[in-house]
Amino acid sequence: MRTALTLLFLLALAALPGALLPQRSLNSAKVDQYVAEKGWWGELLQKLGFFEVYATPWFAAIYLLLFTSLVGCLLPRTWEYFKQMRSKPVLTPRNLSRMPHHAQAELDITPDEAVDKARKAMRGWRMETGEGTVSAERGFLRETGNLVFHFALLGLLVSFALGKMFNYEGQVIVQANGGQFCNGGIFNYDQFRPGLQVDGTDLTPFCVEIGKFSAEYLENGQPVGFQADIRYQSGDDLASNTWRPYTLQVNHPLRTEGDRVYLLGHGYTPTFTVTFPNGEKRTQGIQWLPADQVTLASEGATKFDPPGITDSETRRKNQIAVTGLLAPTPLLHGGILNSKFPALDNPMVAVDVYRGDLGVDDGRGQSIFSIDQKMVEQGRLAKVARKNLALGEEIVLDDGTKVRFDSVNDWVSLQVSHDPTQIYVLAFAVLIILGLGVSLTVKRRRVWVRATRLDDGRTLVEVGGLARTDQAGYGEEFTRLARAVLNEEKS
């Protein structure tokens, strides 16, 4: 038990960096920023695995040692408890006056009548009677609760371990007012974190369609609540193409086929139409990323390929990118655009339009929220216009190309979580609380009664009590039992 307690302390100590330091699995960019700010100290912490605490060998070693220690502790303890349950109560000691609780009286009853009174007073106790004696004990539920607590803790550790092997979690941005997402593979996600035994080929199939999104804010811009009216289909509904309605809210996930779909947040998607010099048009809307979580002023880049150009070199030199800032509720100060509130109220954009090679064809991954600055530094991508645009306004480039700000749509951020062990984790957590409650409230205690015939014909009745654990509160119970045994009335 001492080893188990030491390992529990080490496990709590080892988990502290996971709570105090940014973790790469949650926010990789923040980890990189932290390492850059802390210099050699950040590099050292990174080598030691402090930014991936729960995936490090040393954390797993503590975890496995604790598991082994608990098993080694519980097996002999359970066997000992089983033997105690089958054993008889301890015989009445010779000198009851040495017990922590003691009372006696001379009664005008026989020893057998005294024993009978004691048996009735201690109904429900485990008892063993002898020649003028009664041995009784109570409170075995304390050890039962203790064992339940530790076995539940063991089950919780196993459930967490299995959950890490077979769970998965992914985030995806879906456009409101008709955008759909289907859980068909990992490539449908923007971010995906699989369990150790998950390869992404056997995900639970379901589809979600986002309808109207609504948000409520306080006057200072703080959100009160988000809500998305969605339709979903899973299981047999996929074959019959049946859609079921659901109102998705923060902390009220959709639960379907063992998966949970959470609404994490939202942002805005500006839609632009580019009219090229030959008259052809391209309309596109791509989500922009909130740069200010209070006002939802958002930054991003919407990229266009020129139409009708088959030569790849010429096409790359004439690509268009519309970058800048979207202000849901605009605030202009000296021509500088900002946002003063997160809700849409005559939104505006401050755009920089770039023309040239966006670098999207070189085979390397590129953020959808920004342009490749290396292309700008190399002169392959140049800024050709800058302007603040309200809805319906446009900007004309030097070659006659027109860029119009058409509309703004909502997007929602969804998280899909799958954990087949969550029911077991909940059950073991409840058992831990129940077991701990029983072990803390129930007391092991023993009572002995001895009735001895005196020379004058009366009977000396002695009652002794012992609390095997905490004696607090046992005195009142012992006093009640002693009064019931030592009163003058015959049973």
Secondary structure as GFF3:
##gff-version 3
##sequence-region A 1 491
A	DSSP	alpha_helix	2	20	.	.	.	ID=ss1
A	DSSP	alpha_helix	28	38	.	.	.	ID=ss2
A	DSSP	alpha_helix	40	47	.	.	.	ID=ss3
A	DSSP	three_ten_helix	53	55	.	.	.	ID=ss4
A	DSSP	alpha_helix	57	86	.	.	.	ID=ss5
A	DSSP	three_ten_helix	96	98	.	.	.	ID=ss6
A	DSSP	beta_strand	101	107	.	.	.	ID=ss7
A	DSSP	alpha_helix	111	121	.	.	.	ID=ss8
A	DSSP	beta_strand	126	130	.	.	.	ID=ss9
A	DSSP	beta_strand	133	138	.	.	.	ID=ss10
A	DSSP	alpha_helix	140	166	.	.	.	ID=ss11
A	DSSP	beta_strand	168	175	.	.	.	ID=ss12
A	DSSP	beta_strand	180	182	.	.	.	ID=ss13
A	DSSP	three_ten_helix	186	188	.	.	.	ID=ss14
A	DSSP	beta_strand	191	194	.	.	.	ID=ss15
A	DSSP	beta_strand	206	217	.	.	.	ID=ss16
A	DSSP	beta_strand	223	234	.	.	.	ID=ss17
A	DSSP	alpha_helix	236	240	.	.	.	ID=ss18
A	DSSP	beta_strand	244	249	.	.	.	ID=ss19
A	DSSP	beta_strand	254	256	.	.	.	ID=ss20
A	DSSP	beta_strand	259	275	.	.	.	ID=ss21
A	DSSP	beta_strand	281	285	.	.	.	ID=ss22
A	DSSP	beta_strand	289	290	.	.	.	ID=ss23
A	DSSP	beta_strand	298	304	.	.	.	ID=ss24
A	DSSP	alpha_helix	312	317	.	.	.	ID=ss25
A	DSSP	beta_strand	319	327	.	.	.	ID=ss26
A	DSSP	beta_strand	329	333	.	.	.	ID=ss27
A	DSSP	beta_strand	336	341	.	.	.	ID=ss28
A	DSSP	beta_strand	348	356	.	.	.	ID=ss29
A	DSSP	alpha_helix	373	377	.	.	.	ID=ss30
A	DSSP	beta_strand	381	390	.	.	.	ID=ss31
A	DSSP	beta_strand	394	396	.	.	.	ID=ss32
A	DSSP	beta_strand	402	418	.	.	.	ID=ss33
A	DSSP	alpha_helix	422	441	.	.	.	ID=ss34
A	DSSP	beta_strand	445	453	.	.	.	ID=ss35
A	DSSP	beta_strand	459	467	.	.	.	ID=ss36
A	DSSP	alpha_helix	474	486	.	.	.	ID=ss37
###
